[in-house]
Amino acid sequence: MSGYLKDLISEVKAKNPAEPEFHQAVEEVTDSLEKVLEIHPEYRAASILERIIEPERVISFRVPWINDQGEVKVNRGYRIEMNSAIGPYKGGIRFHPSVTLGSLKFLAFEQTFKNALTTLPMGGGKGGSDFDPRGKSDGEVMRFCQSFMCELFRHIGPSTDVPAGDIGVGAREIGYMFGMYKKLRNEFTGVLTGKGLNWGGSLVRPEATGYGVVYFASEMLQTRGLSFEGKTVAVSGFGNVAWGAVTKATELGAKVVTISGPDGYIFDPEGINGEKIKFMLEMRARGKDMVKDYADKYNVEYFPGKRPWEVKVDIALPCAIQNELNEDDAKNLINNGCICVCEGANMPCTPQAVHLIQISGLLYSPGKASNAGGVAVSGLEMAQNSMRYNWTRDEVDNRLKLIMHSIHKACTETAERYGAKGNYVTGANITGFLKVANAMMDQGIV
Ligand code: GLU
């Protein structure tokens, strides 16, 4: 790495202490940009990278709410408005105890590049709270969401910042937040995506992230003349992304043998299919955040406290959370003959794991490319809201497929152009960076 980039990373670490995930995400991107900055000295002269790293705006606020026992609880809420060079800030809201300023900055940074890759006009943002939805009643979740929106509403809008779901935020939470926004603004607009179908939502949005991951992995496999047909797949997580990925991989003829939760993973040698896929939704709705129930119901093996990467599979789709697949997990996958690791979550593989997977010649895609289907269909939801019209399921699904195909094409072509054939990390980072950087250059020093 050049002295300039090394200094930049040191500065990021010094200026943003205690934000390890943010450092990790910035390092991963800058690692890919050496050549681009060499060829385009104008970016360095305009301090584009320094500006991309610094959020345009960080909002932090108090979220007080009353639990079912009548006690007053306080959580912290955030919205990171990272970059608006190519469109309004866009990105999910995460409710999870692991949420910190640093973890949201990493997610907002990733989102900026991901959204640029979708080909749609969306800037980057992310928000959330350290609120833990586990075990909370419906009333508690509603009161929390309403309180959260009582502050957030003044910072967002359909042409300013359009939040959506993420871990811990699904259709129910989007509904409660939308209701409060509408009441406060007296306005029915597409201010959030992931809305209910009968009040402005888009068909295929719930499935979009997981479907997109499988569409992207199919494109990757195709470069080696392979497909999902007859392959064994390990999926981690059992939330929205995992559900969509299991559904589509199964539909394409693969056998998905694992899903996981914070409690451990289950191994179903017959494959998670049919009614069992529906049961994933039921488990999620129970709000316990554990997969053991699947093992109890279908009488399959359950491995408490473990992750699914020790199972022998052809394809691994990490769809849970950041840094859930480490170097040892990567070794297991490689030794077991895995051919493809395609990220459904944001940054689920540690840098050491990514390095090992890449030098071992496996197909590997970073989440910012392969999980972009979710936000892409959010972009399509925004387009439908603007037109006050709804597309059919096929229309949306075909556009999603086309977008995943375009992202794959852009990544492979850019990687090759910059002398890193087959490297999806380089391809995704450079493609996303160029789009945002060029827009920033056009718009002056703002
Ligand atoms: N949270 C999702 C992501 O990480 C979706 C964001 C959106 O739809 O705005 O990309």
Residues whose N, C-alpha, C, O or C-beta is under 5 A from the ligand:
A	BS01	LIG	K90 G91 G92 V162 A164 G165 D166 N371 G374 V375 S378
